[in-house]
Amino acid sequence: MKRQLLRKLRKIVGEGHVESSTEDMLCYRYDGLERGAPPDAVVHPASVEEVAELVRAAAAAGKPVVPRGAGTGLSGGSVPLTGGIVIDLNHMNRIRAIDRENLIAEVEPGVINWDLKTAADGEGLFYPPDPSSTRVCTLGGNIAENAGGPCGVKYGVTGDYVLGLEAVLPDGNVIRTGGRNRRDVAGYDLTSLLVGSEGTLAVVTAATLRLLPRPPARRTVLLSYRELAGAGAAVAAMASSGVTPAALEIMDGITIECVEKYRPGYLQVGAAAALLLEVDGEAEGVDAQLERARAACQETGGEIVFTASDEQEAEELWESRRAISPSLGRLAPAKIGEDISVPPARVAEMIGRIQAIATDHGLTIAVFGHAGDGNLHPNILTDRRDAEQMRRADMAIKELFAAAIELGGTLSGEHGIGLAKAGFMDGAIQAQALGKMKEIKRLFDPDGIMNPGKIFG
């Protein structure tokens, strides 16, 4: 990068807030899974004004801009494709306000998801979106990817809680969309357009988020299955029970074994699958919900392993769920964590297809995810140094995506497209719809500087 541009960047954010050494740049070519190219520089702004100046400087120099949060994404959304300037938003980490009367939070993009949950809880409120990386991921990244989590089955994903945004456009101008109103149908919904756009349209610098009253009670149960198909069938049975669980998580036998070795607890090694079921609501009704949900699971072959008696035991069960990703890392040198979504009634069928694909290609694929809303995470356990194994893994990935689409599903339920899935969009999105998406990208970003290569390749 030309020294003149580096000097300009340092003038904008301060000498100590620009990195450009070769060693530092290597760290920013990775996210939680994918790898790209090292950037030319990384800047750490502290305000929307600094972000706007940085984007204008990058545009004038013809340099790509890549917004970045905690770097926990799994699709390459926050890594550069061909260098450029990474705008690291972690210094913009203030919870500006929690408005208990209107159930609203005003936040900056660098706020950690868990920190907002904790702050809201202190006010008797609840912020539902809960990615597995909730203790480290940032709200800006959640907005960029429209992240979800286990609570999605009942409470939805990040986009369901974003009322308004402040963002810097590729020309350096600042746009404000939406506001503090629950109902707002004035004009096009630009807020929803920016949510999930993976930093390809603008850099989000602040958000107005919707909060909920904290549910007074919750009940958490772990069930074990001798057959994986039975656990999948429980999803459809749950719907007919009339209960919408707060969470319904599935783990296959491989996942169970890995978690128990990593963090011994309540999971039954040797079982084909486990379901982690949670219901919440008013204290006087939550037990009745639990009974109906539990009955639906038992009708499909579920055996109750453990029922949490208090909040601490419930959290212990959830810590086992959050331990899945690190535990799988002990079984193989690398894992390719995929993210597909199918209609909930087809979860059992999709799991069967995944198992067949693993057998066909001689691979180990651990399956877990948010069964309640059909969002599954097949993780291919592999070794990137083994070229033949990686070739078979690539073939398996193509077949996983094809199977999901054939069953009426989609390429991603929460991880986004990024670099990892950009090459599959043509087969997943109707041609006319994909064409309109590309037109929107060109309208916002005619020079193509904003997180290039993501979503569309």
C-alpha positions as CSV (number, residue, x, y, z in Angstrom):
1,M,0.0,0.0,0.0
2,K,1.3,3.4,-0.9
3,R,2.8,5.3,2.1
4,Q,0.6,8.3,1.2
5,L,-2.6,6.3,1.8
6,L,-1.2,4.8,5.0
7,R,-0.4,8.3,6.3
8,K,-4.0,9.4,5.5
9,L,-5.5,6.4,7.3
10,R,-3.3,7.2,10.4
11,K,-4.4,10.8,10.3
12,I,-8.1,9.7,10.3
13,V,-8.0,7.1,13.2
14,G,-4.7,7.9,14.9
15,E,-1.2,6.4,14.7
16,G,-1.9,3.5,17.0
17,H,-5.0,2.4,15.2
18,V,-3.6,1.3,11.9
19,E,-1.8,-2.0,11.4
20,S,0.1,-2.9,8.2
21,S,2.9,-5.3,9.2
22,T,3.1,-8.6,7.3
23,E,2.7,-10.6,10.5
24,D,-0.4,-8.7,11.6
25,M,-2.0,-8.9,8.2
26,L,-1.8,-12.7,8.2
27,C,-4.2,-12.9,11.1
28,Y,-6.9,-11.1,9.1
29,R,-7.0,-13.5,6.2
30,Y,-9.0,-16.0,8.4
31,D,-12.4,-16.1,10.0
32,G,-13.8,-19.0,12.0
33,L,-13.4,-21.4,9.1
34,E,-12.5,-19.8,5.8
35,R,-9.3,-18.2,4.6
36,G,-8.8,-15.4,2.1
37,A,-5.9,-13.1,1.3
38,P,-4.1,-10.8,3.7
39,P,-5.3,-7.2,3.7
40,D,-3.0,-4.3,2.9
41,A,-4.0,-2.5,6.2
42,V,-6.3,-2.9,9.1
43,V,-7.9,0.2,10.7
44,H,-9.7,0.5,14.0
45,P,-12.2,3.4,13.9
46,A,-14.0,4.7,17.0
47,S,-16.9,6.6,15.4
48,V,-19.2,6.8,12.4
49,E,-17.3,9.9,11.2
50,E,-14.0,8.0,11.2
51,V,-15.6,5.1,9.3
52,A,-17.0,7.5,6.7
53,E,-13.6,9.2,6.2
54,L,-11.9,5.8,5.9
55,V,-14.4,4.6,3.3
56,R,-14.0,7.8,1.3
57,A,-10.2,7.4,1.4
58,A,-10.4,3.8,0.2
59,A,-12.8,4.7,-2.6
60,A,-10.5,7.5,-3.8
61,A,-7.6,5.1,-3.8
62,G,-9.7,2.3,-5.5
63,K,-9.1,0.0,-2.5
64,P,-11.6,-2.7,-1.4
65,V,-13.2,-2.3,2.0
66,V,-13.9,-5.3,4.2
67,P,-15.9,-4.7,7.4
68,R,-15.0,-7.1,10.3
69,G,-16.3,-7.9,13.8
70,A,-14.9,-10.7,15.9
71,G,-14.0,-12.8,12.9
72,T,-16.0,-15.8,14.1
73,G,-18.0,-16.2,10.9
74,L,-17.9,-19.5,9.0
75,S,-18.3,-18.5,5.4
76,G,-15.4,-16.1,4.7
77,G,-17.6,-13.0,5.0
78,S,-15.1,-10.9,6.9
79,V,-11.8,-12.0,5.1
80,P,-10.4,-10.1,2.1
81,L,-10.4,-11.7,-1.3
82,T,-7.6,-9.6,-2.8
83,G,-6.1,-7.3,-0.1
84,G,-7.6,-3.9,0.6
85,I,-8.5,-2.3,3.9
86,V,-10.1,-4.2,6.7
87,I,-12.3,-1.9,8.9
88,D,-12.2,-3.6,12.3
89,L,-15.3,-2.3,14.3
90,N,-14.4,-3.8,17.7
91,H,-13.6,-0.4,19.2
92,M,-17.1,0.7,18.5
93,N,-18.5,-1.3,21.3
94,R,-20.8,0.8,23.4
95,I,-24.4,-0.1,24.4
96,R,-25.6,3.5,24.1
97,A,-28.9,2.9,25.8
98,I,-31.5,0.4,26.9
99,D,-34.9,1.8,26.9
100,R,-37.0,-0.4,29.1
101,E,-40.2,1.5,28.5
102,N,-40.1,1.0,24.7
103,L,-38.2,-2.3,24.8
104,I,-35.3,-1.0,22.7
105,A,-31.5,-1.1,22.8
106,E,-29.2,1.3,20.9
107,V,-25.9,-0.4,20.2
108,E,-22.7,0.0,18.2
109,P,-21.5,-2.9,16.0
110,G,-18.6,-4.0,18.2
111,V,-20.9,-4.9,21.1
112,I,-20.6,-8.6,22.0
113,N,-23.9,-10.5,21.7
114,W,-23.6,-11.9,25.2
115,D,-22.9,-8.4,26.7
116,L,-26.2,-7.2,25.3
117,K,-28.0,-10.2,26.6
118,T,-26.5,-9.6,30.1
119,A,-27.3,-5.9,30.1
120,A,-30.9,-6.6,28.9
121,D,-31.3,-9.3,31.5
122,G,-30.4,-6.8,34.2
123,E,-33.4,-4.8,33.1
124,G,-35.7,-7.8,33.1
125,L,-35.5,-7.9,29.3
126,F,-34.5,-10.5,26.7
127,Y,-32.5,-10.3,23.5
128,P,-33.3,-13.7,21.8
129,P,-30.8,-14.2,18.9
130,D,-28.2,-16.5,20.3
131,P,-25.5,-17.9,17.9
132,S,-23.3,-20.6,19.4
133,S,-20.5,-18.1,19.5
134,T,-22.7,-15.7,21.6
135,R,-19.9,-15.1,24.2
136,V,-17.5,-13.7,21.5
137,C,-19.4,-12.7,18.3
138,T,-20.4,-9.1,17.8
139,L,-23.7,-7.6,16.9
140,G,-22.4,-6.0,13.7
141,G,-21.3,-9.5,12.5
142,N,-24.7,-10.9,13.5
143,I,-26.4,-8.2,11.5
144,A,-24.2,-8.7,8.5
145,E,-25.0,-12.5,8.4
146,N,-28.5,-12.3,9.9
147,A,-27.4,-14.8,12.5
148,G,-29.8,-17.0,14.3
149,G,-29.2,-19.7,16.9
150,P,-31.2,-22.3,18.9
151,C,-33.9,-19.8,19.9
152,G,-34.8,-19.3,16.2
153,V,-37.5,-21.8,16.2
154,K,-39.7,-19.6,18.5
155,Y,-38.1,-16.2,18.4
156,G,-36.6,-15.8,14.9
157,V,-33.2,-14.5,13.8
158,T,-31.3,-11.2,14.1
159,G,-33.3,-9.5,11.4
160,D,-36.5,-9.9,13.4
161,Y,-35.0,-7.6,16.0
162,V,-33.4,-4.9,14.0
163,L,-35.7,-1.8,13.9
164,G,-33.2,0.7,12.4
165,L,-29.6,1.0,11.2
166,E,-26.9,3.6,10.8
167,A,-24.5,2.7,8.0
168,V,-21.8,4.2,5.8
169,L,-22.3,3.7,2.1
170,P,-19.5,3.0,-0.4
171,D,-19.2,6.7,-1.3
172,G,-18.7,7.7,2.4
173,N,-22.2,9.1,2.9
174,V,-24.1,8.0,6.0
175,I,-27.6,6.5,5.7
176,R,-30.1,6.0,8.5
177,T,-32.9,3.5,8.0
178,G,-35.9,2.6,10.1
179,G,-36.1,3.9,13.6
180,R,-37.6,3.1,17.0
181,N,-41.1,2.1,15.8
182,R,-42.3,-1.5,15.9
183,R,-44.5,-0.7,12.9
184,D,-43.0,1.2,10.0
185,V,-44.2,0.7,6.4
186,A,-43.1,4.0,5.0
187,G,-41.4,3.2,1.7
188,Y,-39.0,0.4,0.9
189,D,-37.6,-1.6,3.9
190,L,-34.0,-0.6,3.6
191,T,-33.2,-1.9,7.1
192,S,-34.1,-5.5,6.0
193,L,-32.1,-5.1,2.9
194,L,-28.9,-4.2,4.8
195,V,-29.4,-7.0,7.3
196,G,-27.8,-10.1,5.9
197,S,-26.0,-8.2,3.1
198,E,-22.6,-9.3,4.5
199,G,-21.1,-5.9,4.3
200,T,-21.5,-5.8,0.5
201,L,-23.7,-2.7,0.5
202,A,-22.6,-0.6,3.5
203,V,-20.7,-0.7,6.8
204,V,-23.1,-0.8,9.7
205,T,-22.1,1.6,12.5
206,A,-25.1,1.5,14.9
207,A,-28.3,-0.4,15.3
208,T,-31.6,0.0,17.1
209,L,-32.7,-3.4,18.3
210,R,-36.0,-4.7,19.7
211,L,-36.0,-6.4,23.1
212,L,-38.6,-8.6,24.7
213,P,-39.8,-9.0,28.3
214,R,-37.8,-11.9,29.9
215,P,-39.8,-15.1,30.0
216,P,-40.6,-15.8,33.7
217,A,-39.9,-19.5,33.5
218,R,-38.2,-22.1,31.3
219,R,-37.9,-25.9,31.4
220,T,-35.0,-27.8,29.7
221,V,-34.9,-31.5,28.9
222,L,-32.4,-33.8,27.3
223,L,-33.7,-36.8,25.3
224,S,-31.8,-39.7,23.8
225,Y,-32.7,-41.7,20.7
226,R,-31.6,-45.1,19.5
227,E,-32.4,-44.2,15.9
228,L,-31.4,-40.8,14.3
229,A,-34.6,-40.9,12.2
230,G,-36.7,-40.9,15.3
231,A,-35.1,-37.6,16.5
232,G,-35.8,-36.1,13.1
233,A,-39.4,-37.3,13.2
234,A,-39.8,-35.5,16.6
235,V,-39.6,-32.2,14.8
236,A,-42.8,-32.9,12.8
237,A,-44.5,-34.4,15.9
238,M,-43.7,-31.3,17.9
239,A,-45.7,-29.2,15.4
240,S,-48.8,-31.4,15.8
241,S,-48.5,-31.2,19.6
242,G,-49.4,-27.5,19.5
243,V,-46.2,-26.5,21.3
244,T,-43.6,-24.1,19.8
245,P,-40.4,-24.9,21.7
246,A,-38.0,-22.1,22.7
247,A,-35.3,-24.4,21.3
248,L,-35.1,-27.9,19.8
249,E,-31.5,-28.9,19.1
250,I,-30.3,-32.1,17.6
251,M,-26.9,-33.9,17.9
252,D,-26.0,-37.1,16.1
253,G,-23.9,-40.0,17.6
254,I,-20.6,-38.7,16.4
255,T,-21.3,-35.3,18.0
256,I,-22.4,-36.8,21.2
257,E,-19.2,-38.8,21.6
258,C,-17.0,-35.8,20.8
259,V,-18.8,-33.6,23.3
260,E,-18.7,-36.1,26.1
261,K,-15.0,-36.6,25.7
262,Y,-14.4,-32.9,25.6
263,R,-16.9,-31.9,28.4
264,P,-18.3,-34.9,30.3
265,G,-21.9,-34.4,31.3
266,Y,-25.3,-35.9,30.6
267,L,-25.1,-37.0,27.0
268,Q,-25.4,-40.8,26.4
269,V,-22.4,-42.1,24.4
270,G,-23.7,-44.9,22.1
271,A,-27.0,-43.2,21.3
272,A,-27.8,-42.5,17.7
273,A,-29.0,-39.0,18.5
274,A,-30.0,-36.5,21.2
275,L,-32.5,-33.7,21.4
276,L,-32.1,-30.7,23.7
277,L,-35.6,-29.4,24.2
278,E,-36.5,-26.1,25.9
279,V,-39.9,-24.4,26.5
280,D,-40.5,-21.1,28.2
281,G,-43.3,-18.7,29.1
282,E,-45.5,-18.0,32.1
283,A,-44.8,-20.1,35.1
284,E,-48.3,-21.5,35.3
285,G,-48.3,-22.7,31.7
286,V,-44.8,-23.8,31.1
287,D,-45.1,-27.2,32.8
288,A,-48.1,-28.1,30.6
289,Q,-46.1,-27.1,27.5
290,L,-43.2,-29.3,28.6
291,E,-45.5,-32.3,29.1
292,R,-47.0,-32.0,25.6
293,A,-43.5,-31.5,24.0
294,R,-42.0,-34.3,26.0
295,A,-44.9,-36.7,24.9
296,A,-44.3,-35.8,21.3
297,C,-40.7,-36.7,21.6
298,Q,-41.3,-39.9,23.4
299,E,-43.8,-41.0,20.8
300,T,-41.0,-40.9,18.2
301,G,-38.7,-43.0,20.4
302,G,-37.2,-40.5,22.7
303,E,-36.0,-41.5,26.1
304,I,-35.7,-38.7,28.8
305,V,-32.1,-38.6,30.0
306,F,-32.2,-35.5,32.2
307,T,-34.6,-32.7,33.2
308,A,-33.0,-29.6,34.5
309,S,-34.3,-28.7,38.0
310,D,-33.0,-25.1,38.0
311,E,-31.2,-22.4,35.9
312,Q,-27.8,-23.7,36.7
313,E,-28.5,-27.2,35.5
314,A,-30.2,-25.8,32.4
315,E,-27.0,-23.7,31.6
316,E,-24.9,-26.9,32.1
317,L,-26.9,-28.5,29.3
318,W,-26.5,-25.5,27.1
319,E,-22.8,-25.4,27.8
320,S,-22.6,-28.9,26.4
321,R,-24.4,-27.7,23.2
322,R,-22.0,-24.8,22.9
323,A,-19.0,-27.2,23.3
324,I,-19.9,-29.0,20.0
325,S,-17.7,-26.9,17.7
326,P,-14.5,-27.1,19.8
327,S,-15.0,-30.7,20.7
328,L,-15.2,-31.8,17.0
329,G,-11.7,-30.3,16.5
330,R,-10.3,-33.1,18.6
331,L,-11.4,-35.8,16.2
332,A,-9.7,-34.5,13.1
333,P,-7.1,-31.8,12.2
334,A,-9.8,-29.7,10.5
335,K,-13.5,-29.5,10.1
336,I,-15.6,-28.0,7.3
337,G,-18.7,-26.6,9.0
338,E,-21.6,-26.3,6.6
339,D,-25.0,-24.6,7.2
340,I,-28.1,-25.8,5.3
341,S,-31.7,-25.3,6.0
342,V,-34.7,-27.5,5.0
343,P,-38.4,-27.4,5.9
344,P,-38.7,-28.8,9.4
345,A,-40.8,-31.8,8.3
346,R,-37.9,-32.9,6.1
347,V,-35.2,-32.8,8.8
348,A,-35.2,-36.6,9.1
349,E,-34.9,-37.1,5.4
350,M,-32.1,-34.6,5.1
351,I,-30.1,-36.3,7.9
352,G,-30.5,-39.6,6.1
353,R,-29.2,-38.0,2.9
354,I,-26.2,-36.6,4.8
355,Q,-25.4,-40.0,6.2
356,A,-25.5,-41.6,2.8
357,I,-23.2,-38.9,1.3
358,A,-20.7,-39.6,4.1
359,T,-20.8,-43.3,3.4
360,D,-20.5,-42.8,-0.4
361,H,-17.3,-40.6,0.0
362,G,-15.7,-42.4,2.9
363,L,-16.0,-39.4,5.2
364,T,-17.0,-38.7,8.8
365,I,-19.7,-36.1,8.9
366,A,-21.0,-35.0,12.3
367,V,-24.6,-33.6,12.2
368,F,-26.1,-31.1,14.7
369,G,-28.1,-28.0,14.5
370,H,-31.4,-26.3,15.1
371,A,-33.8,-29.0,14.3
372,G,-36.8,-27.0,15.3
373,D,-36.6,-24.7,12.3
374,G,-34.8,-27.1,10.0
375,N,-31.3,-25.5,10.2
376,L,-28.7,-28.2,10.2
377,H,-24.9,-28.0,10.5
378,P,-23.2,-31.0,8.8
379,N,-19.5,-30.8,9.8
380,I,-17.1,-32.7,7.6
381,L,-14.1,-33.9,9.7
382,T,-11.1,-33.9,7.5
383,D,-7.4,-33.1,7.0
384,R,-6.6,-30.2,4.7
385,R,-3.1,-31.7,4.1
386,D,-4.7,-34.8,2.5
387,A,-5.5,-33.8,-1.1
388,E,-7.5,-36.9,-1.8
389,Q,-9.6,-36.5,1.3
390,M,-10.2,-32.8,0.4
391,R,-11.3,-33.8,-3.1
392,R,-13.9,-36.2,-1.6
393,A,-15.0,-33.5,0.9
394,D,-15.5,-31.0,-2.0
395,M,-17.7,-33.5,-3.8
396,A,-19.7,-34.2,-0.6
397,I,-20.3,-30.5,-0.1
398,K,-21.8,-30.2,-3.6
399,E,-24.0,-33.1,-2.9
400,L,-25.1,-31.7,0.5
401,F,-26.2,-28.4,-1.1
402,A,-27.9,-30.2,-4.0
403,A,-29.8,-32.4,-1.5
404,A,-30.9,-29.5,0.6
405,I,-32.2,-27.6,-2.5
406,E,-34.0,-30.7,-3.8
407,L,-35.8,-31.0,-0.5
408,G,-37.0,-27.4,-0.7
409,G,-34.2,-26.0,1.4
410,T,-31.5,-23.4,1.0
411,L,-27.7,-23.0,1.1
412,S,-27.6,-21.2,4.4
413,G,-29.8,-20.7,7.4
414,E,-27.5,-18.4,9.4
415,H,-23.8,-18.5,8.4
416,G,-24.2,-16.5,5.2
417,I,-22.8,-17.1,1.7
418,G,-19.4,-15.2,1.9
419,L,-16.6,-16.7,-0.1
420,A,-17.5,-20.3,0.8
421,K,-20.8,-20.6,-1.1
422,A,-20.6,-17.9,-3.7
423,G,-20.0,-20.4,-6.4
424,F,-23.3,-22.2,-5.6
425,M,-25.7,-19.3,-5.8
426,D,-26.6,-19.8,-9.5
427,G,-28.1,-23.2,-8.7
428,A,-29.8,-22.1,-5.5
429,I,-31.5,-18.8,-6.5
430,Q,-33.9,-18.3,-9.4
431,A,-32.0,-16.5,-12.2
432,Q,-34.3,-13.5,-12.3
433,A,-34.1,-13.0,-8.6
434,L,-30.3,-13.4,-8.5
435,G,-30.1,-10.8,-11.3
436,K,-32.1,-8.3,-9.3
437,M,-29.8,-8.9,-6.3
438,K,-26.8,-8.1,-8.5
439,E,-28.5,-4.9,-9.8
440,I,-29.0,-3.8,-6.1
441,K,-25.3,-4.4,-5.5
442,R,-24.3,-2.3,-8.5
443,L,-26.7,0.5,-7.5
444,F,-25.2,0.7,-4.0
445,D,-21.6,0.0,-5.0
446,P,-21.0,0.9,-8.6
447,D,-17.2,0.7,-8.2
448,G,-17.4,-2.7,-6.5
449,I,-15.2,-1.7,-3.5
450,M,-17.5,-3.0,-0.7
451,N,-16.5,-6.5,0.4
452,P,-15.9,-7.7,-3.1
453,G,-16.3,-11.4,-4.0
454,K,-18.8,-12.2,-1.3
455,I,-22.2,-13.7,-2.1
456,F,-21.9,-13.4,-5.9
457,G,-18.3,-14.5,-6.4
